[in-house]
Amino acid sequence: MLGDEHEVARSADQVRSDVDSWPTGRLLSVAARVVEGRFDRFLTERDLSHAGLIALHHLAAGPLAQRQLAHLCRVTDQTMSRTIERLARTGHVERTPDDRDRRRTLVAITPAGTGALAEARLEERKSEQLLGAVEDYDHFRRQLINLIAVAADQDSPDGAR
């Protein structure tokens, strides 16, 4: 076992020396793919997708019409329809007619969906902690949020300078 640990340590050192010269954008991109890959495997094992997880997150507060859910998830109605279909097929949500407007269908999270969401949130937090690789996780997270917000503002028509 000690030999395996030595190989892992040497491999990590090799990775560090290789990526040390990479531009920050590439570092962010690779780090995102590594974290997302781990989380993708977790979701696949539970027959969930990122889109489905985002929908479950919004449905945790209560039933919503499909169009409202699509708006909150920032996707088209057609994309949301496919996401809801998959979530219903896997038992994570249920659809019912809206009592106030029979033309609308409400989507509600099921107990199985609530459980899957709770499990995913725990796993997501573990993945986000990056196995202890980030010294000040909360600071790192705030910096990423700020980076995204500033970039989005600069990319918006009103934010162009």
N, C-alpha and C positions, 0 to 999 in steps of 0.2 A: 504494500500500500504506500509506503514511503516513496518508492520510485515513481508511482503515479502522481503523487503530490508534487514531486520535484519537476516532472514533465509539465504539469499544469502551470506551475510557477514560471518555468522557463518559457512556456508558450505565451503566458500573459506578458512577460517582459519583452518578448519578441513583438507582440502586438503593439505594446506601448512605444517601442522604438520606431516601429514602422509608421504609426499614425501620428507621431509627434510633429511631423512636418506638414500634415494635412491642413488645408484651410478650414476655418471654423464652420463654414456652411456644409462642407463634406462631413465633418465630425458630427454635426447635428443630424444630418441625413442618415448616416450609418447608425448612430445611437437610436434614432427613431425606429429604424427598421429592425434593430435587434430587440428592442422593447416590444414593438408591435408584433413581431414574430412569435415571441413567447406568449403574448396575450391571445393571438390568433389561434394558437394550438389549444389553449384553455377553452376558448369559445367554441371551436370546432368540436371538441369532446362533448360539449353540452348542446350541440345543434343550435348554436346562436351565431349571429353575425354582429359586426360593429353597429350596423344600422338598426338591427333588432334591439340591441342593448340600449341604444340612444332612445328608441321608442319606449322601451320598458321604463327607462328613467323618467320620461315625461308622464307616462301613464301611472306611475306610482302615486301621484297626487290625486288621481281620480280619472274616471272615464272621459274620453275626448272624442269629438267627431274626427273622422279621418282627415279632413281638410285642415282642421286645427293642428292635428298631430304632424301633418306634413309641413305646415308652416313652422312649428316649433323645431322640427328636425332639419329644417332648411333643405327640403327635397321636394320634388314634384309630387303631385297627387298620384301619378302612375307609379312612381318609385315607392311611395308609401303603401300603395295597394299591394304591391308584391311583398313588401316587408311584413305587412299585417297578415297576408295570406300564409306566409311561412310561420310566423309566430302563432297563428291560430292552429295550423297543422301540427305544430310541436307542443301545443297545449299551454303556451305562455300567455296568450290573450284570448278573449272571447268577444264576439261582435253581437250587438243587440240593436233592434230598431229604437230610435229615439222616440220616447213617448210624446214629446212636444212637437216633433216634426217627423212624420213617418218616412219622408224622403231621405232622411239622414240615418246613418248607422253610427252607433257609439262603439268605441273600442275600449275594453277594460282589461286590466292586468288580472291574471288568475293567481291563485295561491302558488302554483308551480312557477309562474312568471316572477312573482315576488321573491320566491326562494332563489331562483336563478339570478335575479338582480342582486340580491344580498351576497350571494356567493361570488359573483363577478366583481362586485365592489371590493370585497376582501382581496381577491386575486389581483385586481387592478392596483390596489394599494401596495401589495407585495412587489409587483412588477415595477411600479413607480419608484419604490425605494431602491431599485437597482441593486438589490442584494448587498446593500451597505457601501456601494461604490461612490456615492455622493456624500460628502462630509456634512453639508448643511442643506438638507433636502428642501426645507421650506423656502430658504433663500433662492436655491436653484429654481424651484417652481415659480417663485415670484419673478425672477429674471426671464424665464421662458414666456410667461404671460405678458410681461412688458414688451419683450421682443416681438411677439405676435401682434400685440395691440398697436405698437408703433409702426410696424410693417404694414398692417392693414390700413392704418390711418394714411400712411404715405401712398398706398396703392389706390385709395378711394379718390373719386373725382374732386371732392372738396379738400382732400388732404394733399393734393399735388402741389408742389412748390416750384 
